[in-house]
Amino acid sequence: MMPAAFGPAQRIGLLFGSFNPVHTGHLILAEHFATRTDLAEVWLVVSPQNPFKAGAELLPEAQRLSLVELAIAGNPRLRVEAIEFGLPRPSYTIATLDALQQRHPDTEFVLLMGADNLPGLPRWQQAARLLAEIDIYVYPRPGTALPELALFPRVQVMQAPLLDISATYIRESLRLGRSIRYLVPASVETALLSYGDE
């Protein structure tokens, strides 16, 4: 009897971010890619320190991770990934991808990226390797034109909802005591308001 043939590797989308805090824009994009593309799941990779955001005002990393867990609870197509918490800092995407590939050798990872981040990709660590080895799904951002890099063979521009919600706006709203209802899931709103009481 012939052995069963192995199927294609499972494709997982990786949405990196500080998630400071996670908001409905992140979740709508993650759900869109998890349910309307060839991806089996989308993992939200919480970055403790982004090399391009040094000195940024960050909620404690454990809180940011907990908020993402709250936000995606009960959704089998979304998962939070904290692998960068155990890697050297600042967090470089190529190092994270290598670590994930070691842990999940039978998985094919796809990088999810906003069009506003694409022009800066050549400045990323080992950018040539990223462009050669990883499929990159790019989603549109309001007011952002696509650079020439969008024509690269492994870069695929995807249709996705145009969203203009920012974590900065949410943090400022909290600071001013203004409503953040519908900008974040209700469970995240409750947790963020409780942090202000601590």
C-alpha positions as CSV (number, residue, x, y, z in Angstrom):
1,M,0.0,0.0,0.0
2,M,1.3,3.4,-0.9
3,P,1.8,5.9,1.9
4,A,-0.7,8.8,2.0
5,A,0.7,11.9,0.3
6,F,1.3,14.9,2.5
7,G,-0.9,17.8,1.8
8,P,0.3,21.4,1.4
9,A,1.7,23.2,4.4
10,Q,-0.9,25.1,6.4
11,R,-0.6,28.8,5.7
12,I,-0.8,31.1,8.7
13,G,-0.9,34.9,8.5
14,L,1.1,36.9,10.9
15,L,-0.1,40.4,12.0
16,F,2.6,42.1,14.0
17,G,2.0,45.0,16.2
18,S,2.5,46.7,19.6
19,F,-1.3,46.4,20.0
20,N,-1.1,49.4,22.3
21,P,-4.0,48.8,22.8
22,V,-5.6,46.2,20.4
23,H,-8.6,47.8,18.7
24,T,-11.4,46.9,16.3
25,G,-9.3,47.9,13.3
26,H,-6.8,45.2,14.1
27,L,-9.6,42.7,14.7
28,I,-11.5,43.5,11.5
29,L,-8.3,43.1,9.4
30,A,-7.3,39.8,11.2
31,E,-10.8,38.4,10.7
32,H,-10.9,39.5,7.0
33,F,-7.6,37.7,6.3
34,A,-8.5,34.6,8.3
35,T,-11.9,34.1,6.5
36,R,-11.5,35.7,3.0
37,T,-8.1,34.5,1.9
38,D,-6.2,31.2,1.6
39,L,-5.0,31.5,5.2
40,A,-6.1,28.9,7.8
41,E,-5.6,31.3,10.7
42,V,-4.2,34.7,11.6
43,W,-1.8,35.1,14.6
44,L,-1.5,38.4,16.2
45,V,2.2,38.7,17.2
46,V,2.5,41.1,20.1
47,S,5.8,43.0,19.9
48,P,7.3,44.1,23.2
49,Q,9.6,46.6,21.5
50,N,9.5,47.8,17.9
51,P,12.9,49.0,16.6
52,F,11.2,51.8,14.8
53,K,9.2,53.0,17.8
54,A,11.9,53.4,20.4
55,G,10.7,55.4,23.4
56,A,7.1,55.0,22.4
57,E,4.6,55.2,25.2
58,L,3.7,51.5,25.7
59,L,1.3,49.8,28.1
60,P,3.1,47.0,30.0
61,E,3.6,44.1,27.7
62,A,1.7,41.7,29.9
63,Q,-1.3,44.0,29.7
64,R,-1.1,44.3,25.9
65,L,-0.9,40.6,25.6
66,S,-3.9,40.1,28.0
67,L,-5.9,42.6,26.0
68,V,-5.4,40.7,22.7
69,E,-6.4,37.5,24.5
70,L,-9.6,39.2,25.7
71,A,-10.3,40.6,22.2
72,I,-10.1,37.3,20.3
73,A,-11.5,35.0,22.9
74,G,-13.8,32.4,21.3
75,N,-12.5,33.0,17.8
76,P,-10.9,29.8,16.5
77,R,-9.3,31.4,13.5
78,L,-7.4,34.0,15.5
79,R,-4.6,33.4,18.0
80,V,-2.3,35.6,20.0
81,E,1.5,34.9,19.8
82,A,4.0,36.0,22.4
83,I,7.1,34.5,20.9
84,E,8.9,37.9,20.8
85,F,8.7,38.1,24.6
86,G,11.5,35.5,24.8
87,L,13.6,36.9,21.9
88,P,16.4,39.5,22.0
89,R,15.1,43.1,21.9
90,P,14.4,45.2,19.9
91,S,12.2,42.7,17.9
92,Y,13.2,42.1,14.3
93,T,10.7,40.4,12.1
94,I,13.2,38.1,10.4
95,A,14.4,36.8,13.8
96,T,10.8,36.2,14.9
97,L,10.0,34.4,11.6
98,D,13.0,32.1,12.0
99,A,12.0,31.3,15.6
100,L,8.4,30.5,14.5
101,Q,9.6,28.4,11.6
102,Q,11.7,26.4,14.1
103,R,8.7,25.8,16.3
104,H,6.3,25.1,13.5
105,P,8.4,23.5,10.6
106,D,5.3,22.3,8.7
107,T,3.7,25.7,8.6
108,E,4.0,28.3,5.9
109,F,3.9,31.8,7.3
110,V,2.6,34.9,5.5
111,L,3.4,38.4,6.6
112,L,0.4,40.8,6.8
113,M,1.4,44.4,6.3
114,G,-0.3,47.8,5.9
115,A,0.6,49.7,2.7
116,D,2.0,52.5,4.9
117,N,4.7,50.1,6.2
118,L,5.7,48.8,2.8
119,P,7.9,51.7,1.7
120,G,10.1,51.3,4.9
121,L,10.6,47.5,4.4
122,P,14.0,47.9,2.6
123,R,15.3,49.3,5.9
124,W,14.2,46.3,7.9
125,Q,16.9,43.8,9.1
126,Q,17.7,41.3,6.3
127,A,15.0,42.8,4.1
128,A,16.3,40.9,1.1
129,R,15.8,37.6,2.8
130,L,12.2,38.6,3.8
131,L,11.3,39.6,0.2
132,A,12.9,36.4,-1.1
133,E,11.5,33.9,1.4
134,I,8.1,35.1,2.7
135,D,4.8,35.9,1.0
136,I,3.6,39.4,2.0
137,Y,0.0,40.3,1.9
138,V,-0.4,44.0,1.8
139,Y,-3.7,45.7,2.9
140,P,-4.6,49.3,1.9
141,R,-4.4,52.2,4.3
142,P,-6.3,55.4,3.9
143,G,-4.4,58.1,1.9
144,T,-1.4,55.8,1.2
145,A,-0.2,55.2,-2.3
146,L,1.5,51.9,-3.1
147,P,5.2,52.0,-3.7
148,E,7.1,50.2,-6.5
149,L,7.8,47.4,-4.0
150,A,4.2,46.3,-4.3
151,L,5.2,44.9,-7.7
152,F,7.7,42.5,-6.1
153,P,6.9,38.8,-6.9
154,R,6.1,37.7,-3.4
155,V,4.2,40.9,-2.5
156,Q,0.4,40.6,-3.0
157,V,-1.9,43.6,-2.6
158,M,-5.2,42.4,-1.1
159,Q,-8.6,43.9,-1.0
160,A,-9.4,44.6,2.7
161,P,-11.5,47.2,4.6
162,L,-10.0,50.7,4.7
163,L,-9.7,51.5,8.4
164,D,-8.4,54.6,10.1
165,I,-8.5,53.7,13.8
166,S,-5.3,54.4,15.7
167,A,-4.2,53.2,19.1
168,T,-2.8,56.8,19.7
169,Y,-6.4,58.2,19.4
170,I,-7.7,55.6,21.8
171,R,-4.9,56.3,24.4
172,E,-5.6,60.1,24.0
173,S,-9.3,59.5,24.5
174,L,-8.6,57.5,27.7
175,R,-6.3,60.3,28.9
176,L,-9.1,62.9,28.4
177,G,-11.8,60.7,29.9
178,R,-13.6,60.3,26.6
179,S,-15.6,57.3,25.3
180,I,-13.8,54.5,23.5
181,R,-16.9,52.5,23.0
182,Y,-16.9,50.6,19.7
183,L,-13.3,51.5,19.1
184,V,-12.3,48.4,21.1
185,P,-14.2,45.3,22.1
186,A,-16.3,45.7,25.3
187,S,-14.0,43.4,27.2
188,V,-11.0,45.4,26.2
189,E,-12.7,48.7,27.1
190,T,-13.6,47.3,30.6
191,A,-10.0,46.2,31.2
192,L,-8.5,49.5,30.0
193,L,-10.8,51.5,32.2
194,S,-9.8,49.3,35.2
195,Y,-6.1,50.0,34.5
196,G,-6.9,53.6,35.1
197,D,-8.2,52.8,38.5
198,E,-5.0,51.1,39.6
